[in-house]
Amino acid sequence: MDDRQPTDPVDTPVPPEDEAVLGRLPDAQGEVVDRPPSADAATAPRRPFEFVSIGLVGFAMGSADIVPGFSGGTVALVTGIYQRLITNVRQGAGVLSLLLRGRLADAGRALLAIEWGFVACLLTGIFTAIALLSATLERLLEQRPVQLSAVFLGLVLGATVLALREVRRPQGGHLAIGSVVAVVTAVGLGFGGGVVPEPTPLHLFVAGAIAICAMILPGISGSFLLVLLGVYEFVIGAASGRDLLPLAVLAGGAVVGLASFSTLLHWLLRRHHDVVLAALIGLMVGSARVLWPWPSASGVGDPTVSAPVPGDVPVVLALAVGAFVAVLVLGAVARRVAERT
């Protein structure tokens, strides 16, 4: 038995009665720390109903993840599995970090500490939702780009309000940081290429690495990051058409991002929470430019801004406001759930 106390343990809920330390796993910096294996036994799905319920949560997360502005992390928070999800994400990131550093024995032990039953059920639900809903979303992207842009714009602006509420100690400096980031982002997007019809493998790989970071941030949408990077429509089309090669490249980037960027982002949030959040809020506000419904010729994600079409304004306004309110309601529910747990 290893009686040493870890200096930076993984945030895994451990029942008070579990005092014997028999397992080990990497922490956020990739170092191996002690972990009671009974924590897995206490939380792993043991009955068919538990497997089904986690799968349904995964389906809801997948449904949210493919819509820019909605966040699978927010769904996880509302359903009470967010901390458990993040614990397993960080454990997986630690395993990948150990593998990259050649510490195979430690990686093997850490791999066994992941709640594989929970992870498998959740991923099954997520991928099922993506497979079932991507075709419908692809059709709407082609046939109703103005209306869909309005919905996405309302969702992103609503998510921005939720993110503002997470700033713990608002200061003038945070407003300045957010404003600068918003302006630079909005102006910079004007020089970008907008929608990328045929992204290169490298582009997809980098997009996957960046988008996966949204997993640890309730309110930040991974799909919106894909819109910002110009590959959202391509990825939805690949998912709808079961085009596995580009999806595999995207997933490869997500794995690398999980092992590197997510750990760095977690570290930054722990030490500079409000500054990081202010920058993210500025990014969301400035990036809303790509969701302006007009023009619609090149699809959702075009940074070009033109005057509204008068006949579209009532419907667009109603859709945007409805989506905005829906996000605020979901956020209020999430906050209440978080306060009770």
C-alpha positions as CSV (number, residue, x, y, z in Angstrom):
1,M,0.0,0.0,0.0
2,D,1.3,3.5,-0.9
3,D,0.6,5.8,2.1
4,R,1.8,9.0,0.4
5,Q,-0.7,11.8,0.1
6,P,-1.1,13.2,-3.4
7,T,-0.3,16.9,-3.9
8,D,-2.8,17.6,-6.6
9,P,-5.4,14.8,-6.7
10,V,-7.9,14.3,-9.5
11,D,-11.2,15.7,-8.5
12,T,-12.9,12.3,-8.0
13,P,-15.6,12.0,-5.4
14,V,-14.5,9.4,-2.9
15,P,-16.9,8.1,-0.1
16,P,-15.5,8.9,3.4
17,E,-15.4,5.3,4.3
18,D,-12.9,4.5,1.5
19,E,-9.6,4.9,3.2
20,A,-7.5,2.1,1.6
21,V,-5.5,3.4,-1.3
22,L,-4.9,0.6,-3.8
23,G,-5.0,2.2,-7.3
24,R,-3.1,5.0,-9.0
25,L,-3.7,7.3,-11.9
26,P,-2.3,10.5,-13.4
27,D,-3.4,13.9,-12.3
28,A,-3.9,17.0,-14.6
29,Q,-0.2,17.4,-15.0
30,G,0.3,13.8,-15.9
31,E,1.9,12.7,-12.6
32,V,0.7,9.4,-11.1
33,V,-1.3,9.9,-7.9
34,D,-3.2,7.5,-5.6
35,R,-6.8,6.8,-6.2
36,P,-9.2,4.5,-4.3
37,P,-10.6,1.9,-6.8
38,S,-13.8,1.8,-4.9
39,A,-14.6,5.3,-6.3
40,D,-15.2,3.5,-9.6
41,A,-17.2,0.8,-8.0
42,A,-19.4,3.3,-6.3
43,T,-20.2,5.3,-9.5
44,A,-20.0,2.7,-12.4
45,P,-23.3,1.7,-13.9
46,R,-24.4,-1.6,-12.4
47,R,-28.0,-2.0,-13.6
48,P,-29.6,-1.9,-17.0
49,F,-31.6,1.2,-16.0
50,E,-28.4,3.0,-15.2
51,F,-26.8,2.1,-18.5
52,V,-30.0,3.3,-20.3
53,S,-30.2,6.6,-18.4
54,I,-26.6,7.4,-19.1
55,G,-27.1,6.6,-22.7
56,L,-30.1,9.0,-22.8
57,V,-28.0,11.7,-21.3
58,G,-25.4,11.0,-24.0
59,F,-28.1,11.3,-26.6
60,A,-29.1,14.7,-25.2
61,M,-25.5,15.8,-25.1
62,G,-24.9,14.7,-28.7
63,S,-28.1,16.5,-29.8
64,A,-26.8,19.7,-28.2
65,D,-23.2,19.3,-29.4
66,I,-24.2,19.4,-33.1
67,V,-26.1,22.7,-32.7
68,P,-23.9,25.8,-32.5
69,G,-24.7,27.7,-29.3
70,F,-25.9,24.7,-27.4
71,S,-23.3,23.0,-25.2
72,G,-23.1,19.3,-24.3
73,G,-21.3,20.5,-21.1
74,T,-24.4,22.4,-20.1
75,V,-26.6,19.3,-20.6
76,A,-24.1,17.3,-18.5
77,L,-24.4,20.0,-15.7
78,V,-28.2,19.9,-15.8
79,T,-28.4,16.2,-15.6
80,G,-25.9,16.0,-12.7
81,I,-23.0,14.1,-14.4
82,Y,-20.7,17.1,-15.2
83,Q,-18.2,16.6,-12.5
84,R,-18.1,12.8,-13.2
85,L,-17.6,13.6,-16.9
86,I,-14.7,16.0,-16.3
87,T,-13.1,13.6,-13.9
88,N,-12.9,11.0,-16.6
89,V,-11.9,13.5,-19.2
90,R,-8.9,14.6,-17.1
91,Q,-8.1,11.0,-16.4
92,G,-8.1,10.2,-20.1
93,A,-5.9,13.2,-20.8
94,G,-3.5,12.0,-18.1
95,V,-3.3,8.6,-19.8
96,L,-2.5,10.2,-23.1
97,S,0.1,12.4,-21.5
98,L,1.8,9.4,-20.0
99,L,1.8,7.5,-23.3
100,L,3.4,10.4,-25.1
101,R,6.1,10.5,-22.5
102,G,6.7,6.8,-22.8
103,R,5.5,5.8,-19.3
104,L,3.6,2.8,-20.5
105,A,3.3,1.0,-17.2
106,D,1.8,4.0,-15.5
107,A,-0.5,4.6,-18.4
108,G,-1.7,1.0,-18.3
109,R,-2.6,1.3,-14.6
110,A,-4.2,4.7,-15.1
111,L,-6.2,3.4,-18.0
112,L,-7.9,0.8,-15.7
113,A,-9.0,3.7,-13.4
114,I,-11.3,5.2,-16.1
115,E,-15.0,4.4,-15.7
116,W,-15.3,2.5,-18.9
117,G,-19.0,1.5,-18.4
118,F,-20.0,5.2,-17.9
119,V,-17.8,6.4,-20.8
120,A,-19.1,3.7,-23.2
121,C,-22.8,4.4,-22.4
122,L,-22.3,8.1,-22.8
123,L,-20.4,7.9,-26.1
124,T,-23.0,5.5,-27.5
125,G,-25.7,8.0,-26.8
126,I,-23.7,10.9,-28.2
127,F,-22.7,9.1,-31.5
128,T,-26.3,7.8,-31.9
129,A,-27.7,11.4,-31.7
130,I,-25.1,12.6,-34.2
131,A,-25.8,9.8,-36.6
132,L,-29.6,10.3,-36.4
133,L,-29.8,14.1,-36.5
134,S,-26.9,15.1,-38.8
135,A,-28.9,14.3,-42.0
136,T,-31.8,16.6,-40.8
137,L,-29.4,19.3,-39.9
138,E,-27.6,19.0,-43.2
139,R,-30.9,19.4,-45.1
140,L,-31.8,22.5,-43.0
141,L,-28.4,24.0,-43.7
142,E,-29.0,23.7,-47.4
143,Q,-32.7,24.7,-47.5
144,R,-33.1,27.1,-44.6
145,P,-29.8,28.9,-44.0
146,V,-31.3,32.2,-43.0
147,Q,-33.6,30.7,-40.4
148,L,-30.9,28.4,-39.1
149,S,-28.4,31.2,-38.8
150,A,-31.0,33.1,-36.7
151,V,-31.5,30.2,-34.4
152,F,-27.7,29.7,-34.0
153,L,-27.2,33.5,-33.4
154,G,-29.8,33.5,-30.6
155,L,-28.2,30.4,-29.0
156,V,-24.7,31.9,-29.1
157,L,-25.9,35.3,-27.6
158,G,-27.8,33.4,-24.9
159,A,-24.7,31.4,-24.1
160,T,-22.7,34.6,-23.9
161,V,-25.1,35.9,-21.2
162,L,-24.7,32.6,-19.3
163,A,-20.9,32.9,-19.5
164,L,-21.1,36.5,-18.2
165,R,-22.8,35.2,-15.0
166,E,-19.8,32.9,-14.4
167,V,-17.3,35.7,-14.0
168,R,-16.7,35.6,-10.2
169,R,-15.3,39.1,-9.5
170,P,-16.1,41.4,-12.4
171,Q,-13.6,44.2,-12.9
172,G,-13.0,46.9,-15.5
173,G,-10.0,45.0,-16.8
174,H,-12.2,42.1,-17.7
175,L,-14.5,44.4,-19.7
176,A,-11.4,45.7,-21.5
177,I,-10.1,42.3,-22.3
178,G,-13.4,41.1,-23.6
179,S,-14.0,44.2,-25.7
180,V,-10.5,44.0,-27.3
181,V,-10.9,40.3,-28.1
182,A,-14.4,40.9,-29.5
183,V,-13.2,43.7,-31.8
184,V,-10.1,41.8,-33.0
185,T,-12.2,38.7,-33.6
186,A,-14.9,40.5,-35.6
187,V,-12.4,42.4,-37.7
188,G,-10.2,39.4,-38.2
189,L,-13.0,37.3,-39.4
190,G,-13.6,39.8,-42.2
191,F,-10.2,38.9,-43.6
192,G,-10.9,35.1,-43.2
193,G,-12.1,32.7,-45.8
194,G,-15.5,32.0,-44.2
195,V,-16.9,28.6,-45.0
196,V,-14.3,26.1,-46.2
197,P,-16.1,23.7,-48.6
198,E,-13.2,21.2,-48.7
199,P,-10.9,21.5,-45.7
200,T,-7.5,19.9,-45.7
201,P,-6.8,17.0,-43.3
202,L,-4.6,19.4,-41.3
203,H,-7.4,21.9,-41.1
204,L,-9.8,19.2,-39.8
205,F,-7.2,18.0,-37.3
206,V,-6.6,21.4,-35.8
207,A,-10.4,22.1,-35.7
208,G,-10.9,18.9,-33.8
209,A,-8.2,19.7,-31.3
210,I,-9.7,23.2,-30.6
211,A,-13.4,22.2,-30.6
212,I,-12.9,19.4,-28.0
213,C,-11.9,22.0,-25.4
214,A,-15.5,23.1,-25.3
215,M,-16.2,19.8,-23.5
216,I,-14.9,21.2,-20.2
217,L,-16.7,24.6,-20.5
218,P,-20.5,24.6,-19.9
219,G,-22.0,27.3,-22.2
220,I,-19.2,27.1,-24.8
221,S,-20.3,25.2,-27.9
222,G,-17.9,23.0,-29.8
223,S,-20.0,23.2,-32.9
224,F,-19.8,27.0,-32.8
225,L,-16.0,26.7,-32.8
226,L,-16.3,24.5,-35.9
227,V,-18.5,27.3,-37.5
228,L,-15.8,29.8,-36.5
229,L,-13.2,27.6,-38.2
230,G,-15.3,27.3,-41.3
231,V,-15.7,23.5,-41.2
232,Y,-19.1,23.0,-39.6
233,E,-21.1,22.3,-42.7
234,F,-18.4,20.0,-44.0
235,V,-18.4,18.0,-40.8
236,I,-22.2,17.7,-40.6
237,G,-22.2,16.5,-44.2
238,A,-19.5,13.9,-43.5
239,A,-21.5,12.7,-40.5
240,S,-24.7,12.5,-42.5
241,G,-23.0,10.7,-45.4
242,R,-21.0,8.4,-43.0
243,D,-17.8,9.6,-44.6
244,L,-15.5,8.0,-42.0
245,L,-12.1,9.3,-43.2
246,P,-12.5,13.1,-42.4
247,L,-14.4,12.2,-39.2
248,A,-11.4,10.0,-38.2
249,V,-9.0,12.9,-38.8
250,L,-11.3,15.2,-36.8
251,A,-11.4,12.7,-34.0
252,G,-7.6,12.3,-34.1
253,G,-7.3,16.1,-33.5
254,A,-9.8,15.8,-30.7
255,V,-7.7,13.2,-29.0
256,V,-4.6,15.4,-29.2
257,G,-6.5,18.4,-28.0
258,L,-7.8,16.3,-25.1
259,A,-4.3,15.4,-24.1
260,S,-2.9,18.9,-24.4
261,F,-5.2,21.9,-24.7
262,S,-7.8,20.7,-22.3
263,T,-5.2,20.3,-19.5
264,L,-3.8,23.7,-20.2
265,L,-7.2,25.3,-20.3
266,H,-8.1,23.6,-17.0
267,W,-4.9,25.0,-15.5
268,L,-5.6,28.5,-16.8
269,L,-9.2,28.4,-15.5
270,R,-8.0,27.4,-12.0
271,R,-5.5,30.2,-11.8
272,H,-6.9,33.0,-14.0
273,H,-10.6,32.1,-14.2
274,D,-12.1,35.5,-14.8
275,V,-9.5,36.6,-17.3
276,V,-9.9,33.5,-19.4
277,L,-13.6,33.7,-19.2
278,A,-13.5,37.4,-20.3
279,A,-11.4,36.5,-23.3
280,L,-13.8,33.6,-24.2
281,I,-16.8,35.9,-23.9
282,G,-15.1,38.4,-26.2
283,L,-14.4,35.6,-28.7
284,M,-18.1,34.6,-28.7
285,V,-19.4,38.1,-29.1
286,G,-17.0,38.9,-31.9
287,S,-17.6,35.6,-33.6
288,A,-21.3,36.1,-33.7
289,R,-20.6,38.0,-37.0
290,V,-20.4,34.7,-38.8
291,L,-24.0,33.9,-37.7
292,W,-25.6,37.0,-39.1
293,P,-28.3,35.6,-41.3
294,W,-27.7,37.8,-44.4
295,P,-26.3,37.0,-47.0
296,S,-27.1,33.3,-47.1
297,A,-25.7,32.3,-50.4
298,S,-22.6,30.6,-49.0
299,G,-24.4,29.0,-46.0
300,V,-24.1,29.3,-42.3
301,G,-20.7,30.7,-41.2
302,D,-20.2,33.4,-43.9
303,P,-18.5,36.4,-42.2
304,T,-19.9,38.8,-44.9
305,V,-22.5,41.1,-43.4
306,S,-25.2,42.7,-45.5
307,A,-28.6,44.5,-44.9
308,P,-31.5,42.3,-43.7
309,V,-34.2,41.2,-46.2
310,P,-37.4,43.0,-44.9
311,G,-39.6,40.0,-45.6
312,D,-37.4,37.7,-43.5
313,V,-37.0,40.0,-40.4
314,P,-40.2,38.9,-38.4
315,V,-39.4,35.2,-38.7
316,V,-35.7,35.7,-38.1
317,L,-36.3,37.9,-35.0
318,A,-38.8,35.4,-33.5
319,L,-36.4,32.5,-34.0
320,A,-33.4,34.3,-32.6
321,V,-35.3,35.5,-29.5
322,G,-36.8,32.1,-29.0
323,A,-33.4,30.4,-29.1
324,F,-32.0,33.1,-26.8
325,V,-34.7,32.5,-24.2
326,A,-34.3,28.7,-24.5
327,V,-30.6,29.0,-23.6
328,L,-31.3,31.2,-20.6
329,V,-34.0,28.8,-19.3
330,L,-31.6,25.9,-19.7
331,G,-28.9,27.9,-17.9
332,A,-31.2,28.7,-15.0
333,V,-32.1,25.0,-14.6
334,A,-28.4,24.2,-14.7
335,R,-27.6,26.7,-12.1
336,R,-30.3,25.4,-9.8
337,V,-29.1,21.8,-10.2
338,A,-25.5,22.9,-9.4
339,E,-26.7,24.7,-6.3
340,R,-28.5,21.6,-5.0
341,T,-25.5,19.3,-5.6
